[in-house]
């Protein structure tokens, strides 16, 4: 087996369809440690949708995980997110680094949403 060379910014995997099964397969490839969170949130979304009589919670679940995978499938974006999340959790909120980290997190998520809308 030969290793595939990934260029900086090149996606690790193709963008998955927005179905629970496709998102689960994609997440298993780019961030398998997050699978338990995804399954828990899927169960919560289904239960909330049933109680509310609305597909809104399921749609939100799919959008949230499509966005997370959009970031995770691009190595530089995933690394930037991990770094920003670490900083946001490690420093006091009055530290300017906290605000910078939160801005970076927001920017990465906004870009992922924009990318998904353009698909």
Protein Blocks (a to p, Z undefined) as FASTA:
>chain_A
ZZddddehiafbdcddddfklmmmmmmmmommlmmmmmmmmmmmmmmmmmnopaklmmmm
mmmmmmmmmmmmmmklmmmmmmmmmmmmmpcfklmklmmmmmmmmmmmmmmmmmmmmZZ
